[in-house]
């Protein structure tokens, strides 16, 4: 049943009725609905919409079925949460250089608080118009840029949030923990200041008390978990971890201990420590390596974990919680069900459901009445008949390793001799999952089969699969992709003479490598924000970090199999060093505000290809970042990609 009238119903009306394929505009835009979050009392629902080219947060009264507030987001929305029943926190980002503070151009995170009763929004830790420098009590030595997500708590009945920001000590920006009363947002108090020598993360319990912190020294690789002891801290766990640092999973349900994920030779394990004295405790046994915590919204303690893998799986510590979740998920058989938000008593639950039956949509479950309400689709312009079938398959690489992959098949076509698009993910230590993929679905809507391999080096498929990619950048990580092409050709599913490769970030590198290092497989290649010159890329990173031995560079060196950024082995896997081998047309796409892979990478590839007389097209996305966060440039990318593919690899 539908829950309310007004905007949400307007977005949902007639959603599943159209019989023809959706236009590219429906795929190449921001989600129509996302970031659903339930108020602690379960009475209101906040969510983000995208209407008339603007990202807006709306608040609905669930019982009354009407909009009771909202605000236009002052940046790119990255997160939404309730601080209490009267305040909504929005985490946003902007791409900017902060003069005199942080010299590099980067993605800067900010927080905004919306007072539902007053219908007013305020940027936190900020008192001036440019929202970058904090002028608090005549101080000019603080910034409102965030170093972590807001941590809302109710303290003495007042809506409060902890924020990790920055202060300046000896001209260095130092992580600093602030606390802000959301009924008096113009006043923020420093709780604790970190150090210029290490990165700091603080753990806050449900009562708003600091119970622990972690520190990491990038130069030495020293990581430490420290429990709060009076005015100071006591080391509970110290690890020499220049690359794979431990990380805090959460506070145990009884509030007495803290659980840490600790990497080891076989993947990772859990360790537990007393918050009273830092002594080791018996840690819970977890079935998965890739996990993230599930918190009780009332206590902010960990009550379970989610497997961050190819499909959503949940394990709760309390058997009653597990039965409740299983019953909820079983209401959507064969679908991928993910928890989005729930009320403090966990009775009002919002889930995202992805699959052929429901497409990609949000539902609200009232566990008091055992009824589910349809909230709306993720993409309002895509009808259910437009959703292409997407399945998880696997195949063997040349050396016998099993490679999982998602295969999306176009509607209305027999799965035989299809034109194929190989779509490798970014990271490279990332993974695809069961959620609706706008790019894969958009390409399938034009008649292509789409293969998304979880090549070695991807996470989400276990430790052995991840570490098998070490040193295999441009080597077996690349041939894992073409082995998938050969598998589908052997099955008769695709025509091996009609295959192109499209990717973004590391996937963009893989597309360029497909045109230079793994020749004879693809008819064309599309690189969105791809890396073409590994040496120049690592040099750019080192210049930004100002440290030749940072953990970021150590990570890249491990994957690339290089000893340092001047290692001649980098040339063997750099596409720009193999321009002469290019025999297929290449489309380069890059955002001009990309702060992860600089646009100079594509500019250099474009110049080198043109100088060699190779077929290349370069599309620059004005004001776009690394993640295609703007709807107009996301659509520009999709249209340019489809036009290029149809010209060089027609689907029919």
Rosetta blueprint (number, residue, H / E / L):
1 X L
2 X E
3 X L
4 X L
5 X L
6 X L
7 X H
8 X H
9 X H
10 X H
11 X H
12 X H
13 X L
14 X L
15 X L
16 X L
17 X L
18 X L
19 X L
20 X L
21 X L
22 X L
23 X L
24 X H
25 X H
26 X H
27 X H
28 X L
29 X L
30 X L
31 X L
32 X L
33 X E
34 X E
35 X E
36 X E
37 X E
38 X E
39 X L
40 X L
41 X L
42 X L
43 X L
44 X E
45 X E
46 X E
47 X E
48 X E
49 X E
50 X E
51 X E
52 X L
53 X L
54 X E
55 X E
56 X E
57 X E
58 X E
59 X E
60 X E
61 X E
62 X L
63 X L
64 X L
65 X L
66 X E
67 X E
68 X E
69 X E
70 X E
71 X E
72 X E
73 X L
74 X L
75 X L
76 X E
77 X E
78 X E
79 X E
80 X E
81 X E
82 X E
83 X E
84 X E
85 X L
86 X L
87 X E
88 X E
89 X E
90 X E
91 X E
92 X E
93 X E
94 X E
95 X E
96 X E
97 X E
98 X E
99 X L
100 X L
101 X L
102 X E
103 X E
104 X E
105 X E
106 X E
107 X E
108 X E
109 X E
110 X E
111 X E
112 X E
113 X E
114 X E
115 X E
116 X L
117 X L
118 X L
119 X L
120 X E
121 X E
122 X E
123 X E
124 X L
125 X L
126 X L
127 X L
128 X L
129 X L
130 X L
131 X L
132 X L
133 X E
134 X E
135 X E
136 X E
137 X L
138 X L
139 X E
140 X E
141 X E
142 X E
143 X E
144 X L
145 X L
146 X L
147 X L
148 X L
149 X L
150 X L
151 X E
152 X E
153 X E
154 X E
155 X E
156 X L
157 X L
158 X E
159 X E
160 X E
161 X E
162 X E
163 X E
164 X E
165 X E
166 X E
167 X E
168 X E
169 X E
170 X L
171 X L
172 X E
173 X E
174 X E
175 X E
176 X E
177 X E
178 X E
179 X E
180 X E
181 X E
182 X L
183 X L
184 X L
185 X L
186 X L
187 X L
188 X E
189 X E
190 X E
191 X E
192 X E
193 X E
194 X L
195 X E
196 X L
197 X L
198 X E
199 X E
200 X E
201 X E
202 X E
203 X E
204 X E
205 X L
206 X L
207 X L
208 X L
209 X L
210 X E
211 X E
212 X E
213 X E
214 X E
215 X E
216 X E
217 X E
218 X L
219 X L
220 X L
221 X L
222 X E
223 X E
224 X E
225 X E
226 X E
227 X E
228 X E
229 X E
230 X L
231 X L
232 X E
233 X E
234 X E
235 X E
236 X E
237 X E
238 X E
239 X E
240 X E
241 X L
242 X L
243 X L
244 X L
245 X L
246 X L
247 X E
248 X E
249 X E
250 X E
251 X E
252 X L
253 X L
254 X L
255 X L
256 X L
257 X E
258 X E
259 X E
260 X E
261 X E
262 X E
263 X E
264 X E
265 X L
266 X L
267 X E
268 X E
269 X E
270 X E
271 X E
272 X E
273 X E
274 X E
275 X L
276 X L
277 X L
278 X L
279 X L
280 X E
281 X E
282 X L
283 X L
284 X L
285 X L
286 X L
287 X L
288 X L
289 X L
290 X L
291 X E
292 X E
293 X E
294 X E
295 X E
296 X L
297 X L
298 X L
299 X L
300 X L
301 X L
302 X E
303 X E
304 X E
305 X E
306 X E
307 X E
308 X E
309 X L
310 X L
311 X L
312 X E
313 X E
314 X E
315 X E
316 X E
317 X L
318 X L
319 X H
320 X H
321 X H
322 X H
323 X H
324 X H
325 X H
326 X H
327 X H
328 X H
329 X H
330 X L
331 X L
332 X L
333 X L
334 X L
335 X L
336 X E
337 X E
338 X E
339 X E
340 X E
341 X E
342 X E
343 X L
344 X L
345 X L
346 X L
347 X L
348 X E
349 X E
350 X E
351 X E
352 X E
353 X E
354 X E
355 X E
356 X L
357 X L
358 X L
359 X E
360 X E
361 X E
362 X E
363 X E
364 X E
365 X E
366 X E
367 X L
368 X L
369 X L
370 X L
371 X E
372 X E
373 X E
374 X E
375 X E
376 X E
377 X E
378 X L
379 X L
380 X L
381 X L
382 X L
383 X L
384 X H
385 X H
386 X H
387 X L
388 X L
389 X E
390 X E
391 X E
392 X E
393 X E
394 X E
395 X E
396 X E
397 X L
398 X L
399 X L
400 X L
401 X L
402 X E
403 X E
404 X E
405 X E
406 X E
407 X E
408 X E
409 X E
410 X L
411 X L
412 X L
413 X L
414 X L
415 X L
416 X L
417 X L
418 X E
419 X E
420 X E
421 X E
422 X E
423 X L
424 X L
425 X L
426 X L
427 X L
428 X L
429 X L
430 X L
431 X L
432 X L
433 X L
434 X L
435 X L
436 X L
437 X L
438 X H
439 X H
440 X H
441 X H
442 X H
443 X H
444 X H
445 X H
446 X L
447 X L
448 X L
449 X E
450 X E
451 X E
452 X E
453 X E
454 X L
455 X L
456 X L
457 X L
458 X L
459 X L
460 X L
461 X L
462 X L
463 X H
464 X H
465 X H
466 X H
467 X H
468 X L
469 X L
470 X L
471 X L
472 X L
473 X L
474 X L
475 X L
476 X H
477 X H
478 X H
479 X H
480 X H
481 X H
482 X H
483 X H
484 X H
485 X H
486 X H
487 X H
488 X H
489 X H
490 X H
491 X H
492 X L
493 X L
494 X E
495 X E
496 X E
497 X E
498 X E
499 X E
500 X E
501 X E
502 X E
503 X E
504 X E
505 X L
506 X H
507 X H
508 X H
509 X H
510 X H
511 X H
512 X H
513 X H
514 X H
515 X H
516 X H
517 X L
518 X L
519 X L
520 X L
521 X L
522 X L
523 X L
524 X E
525 X E
526 X E
527 X E
528 X E
529 X L
530 X L
531 X L
532 X L
533 X L
534 X H
535 X H
536 X H
537 X H
538 X H
539 X H
540 X H
541 X H
542 X H
543 X H
544 X H
545 X H
546 X L
547 X L
548 X L
549 X L
550 X L
551 X H
552 X H
553 X H
554 X H
555 X H
556 X H
557 X H
558 X H
559 X H
560 X H
561 X L
562 X L
563 X L
564 X L
565 X L
566 X L
567 X L
568 X L
569 X H
570 X H
571 X H
572 X H
573 X L
574 X L
575 X H
576 X H
577 X H
578 X H
579 X H
580 X H
581 X H
582 X L
583 X L
584 X L
585 X E
586 X E
587 X E
588 X E
589 X E
590 X E
591 X E
592 X L
593 X L
594 X L
595 X L
596 X L
597 X L
598 X L
599 X L
600 X H
601 X H
602 X H
603 X H
604 X H
605 X H
606 X H
607 X H
608 X H
609 X H
610 X H
611 X H
612 X L
613 X L
614 X L
615 X L
616 X E
617 X E
618 X E
619 X E
620 X E
621 X E
622 X L
623 X L
624 X L
625 X L
626 X L
627 X L
628 X L
629 X L
630 X L
631 X H
632 X H
633 X H
634 X H
635 X H
636 X H
637 X H
638 X H
639 X H
640 X H
641 X H
642 X H
643 X H
644 X H
645 X H
646 X H
647 X H
648 X H
649 X L
650 X L
651 X L
652 X L
